[in-house]
């Protein structure tokens, strides 16, 4: 009988650990650095947050520490100027969608390219409040962002249209 109780207690602890993992880690938003081809050469760099939940999430505008990189609310001049002076904007992201914030490298970053930059943002869901703050973050450097800005996409690889899935095409190599 004590063996059955011990097994039951162990399974209860395992179940609790899985629930905590599911609620706190597996279902958090994905925060990445993304690039998009610019019309005048190079790439536009942005911080991209993907909502994995089945409910809206509220995002406080991401910030970068140290302030070698500025996270703008949009890609127009007004949004970039607002970001440079510290104007923040809260964003609501619908379920299973994403939002992008353009990244602007400040002139002060020259000579400090190898320094680690952490871009982070606080997030919360709309269904239930949590007693503590939840953050997502990206660790990168100014040098890495500059490499992404000038990187070329491989030629000969087609990108799928939005909503389409990639599928592998079988091939064989013959001599």
Helices and strands as residue ranges (DSSP letters): H 2-21, I 22-26, E 30-37, E 43-50, E 57-60, E 63-65, E 69-71, H 77-85, E 90-93, E 98-105, G 107-109, E 116-125, E 134-141, H 142-150
